[in-house]
Amino acid sequence: MSVAARAETAPLSDAAIVEAYLTASMIPDPDAAAAYMAPGTVITFTGGREFDHPRGPTGFNAKRYRWVKKKMTDSTSAPAMAKPSL
């Protein structure tokens, strides 16, 4: 197995998942972005709009903007908080 193939199967950090999602969504490739979402994820967007797939924000932005270029410089993440037991 090549190094490239092994790298593709290695688990991504939380920050890497977010960066990959944002990169795919800015291309825009909403179907590729969806691969980084857990089932049942709801995207809360500008104005409280809720979408269950990246096609929602992509379609919304397509009506508002012709082209936008963003530059991501770095990502950080906080550890997940444990859910309180009931």
C-alpha positions as CSV (number, residue, x, y, z in Angstrom):
1,M,0.0,0.0,0.0
2,S,1.4,3.4,-0.9
3,V,2.0,6.1,1.7
4,A,-0.7,8.3,0.0
5,A,-3.3,5.5,0.3
6,R,-2.4,5.0,4.0
7,A,-2.7,8.7,4.6
8,E,-6.2,8.8,3.2
9,T,-7.3,6.1,5.7
10,A,-5.8,7.7,8.8
11,P,-8.4,9.3,11.1
12,L,-8.5,13.1,10.8
13,S,-8.3,15.4,13.8
14,D,-11.4,17.4,14.6
15,A,-9.7,20.6,13.3
16,A,-8.7,18.7,10.0
17,I,-12.3,17.6,9.6
18,V,-13.6,21.1,9.9
19,E,-11.0,22.4,7.5
20,A,-11.8,19.7,5.0
21,Y,-15.5,20.5,5.3
22,L,-14.9,24.2,4.8
23,T,-12.5,23.7,1.9
24,A,-15.0,21.5,0.1
25,S,-17.9,23.8,0.8
26,M,-16.0,26.8,-0.6
27,I,-15.1,25.1,-3.9
28,P,-18.2,24.7,-3.8
29,D,-18.6,20.9,-3.6
30,P,-21.5,20.4,-1.2
31,D,-21.6,16.6,-1.7
32,A,-17.9,16.3,-0.8
33,A,-18.5,18.6,2.2
34,A,-21.4,16.3,3.3
35,A,-18.9,13.4,3.7
36,Y,-17.5,15.2,6.7
37,M,-20.9,15.6,8.5
38,A,-22.3,13.2,11.0
39,P,-25.9,11.9,10.2
40,G,-28.5,14.3,11.6
41,T,-26.2,17.3,11.6
42,V,-28.1,20.6,11.3
43,I,-26.2,23.6,9.9
44,T,-27.4,26.9,11.4
45,F,-26.6,29.6,8.9
46,T,-27.0,33.3,8.6
47,G,-30.3,34.6,10.0
48,G,-31.0,31.4,11.8
49,R,-31.6,29.4,8.6
50,E,-31.3,25.7,9.2
51,F,-30.0,23.2,6.6
52,D,-29.5,19.5,6.8
53,H,-27.0,19.3,3.9
54,P,-24.3,21.6,2.6
55,R,-26.3,22.2,-0.5
56,G,-28.5,24.6,1.6
57,P,-25.8,27.2,2.4
58,T,-24.3,26.7,-1.0
59,G,-27.6,27.5,-2.7
60,F,-28.3,30.4,-0.4
61,N,-24.9,31.9,-1.1
62,A,-25.1,31.3,-4.8
63,K,-28.1,33.7,-4.9
64,R,-26.2,36.4,-2.9
65,Y,-22.6,36.3,-4.2
66,R,-21.0,35.7,-7.6
67,W,-17.6,34.8,-6.2
68,V,-15.9,35.0,-2.8
69,K,-12.3,34.0,-1.9
70,K,-11.5,33.3,1.7
71,K,-8.2,32.5,3.2
72,M,-8.0,30.1,6.2
73,T,-4.9,30.6,8.2
74,D,-5.2,28.1,11.1
75,S,-7.6,26.0,13.0
76,T,-7.9,25.1,16.6
77,S,-10.3,22.9,18.4
78,A,-11.4,22.3,22.0
79,P,-11.8,18.8,23.4
80,A,-15.4,17.6,23.4
81,M,-17.2,18.0,26.6
82,A,-18.6,14.9,28.2
83,K,-22.4,14.7,28.3
84,P,-23.8,14.9,31.8
85,S,-25.3,11.6,33.0
86,L,-29.0,11.8,33.8
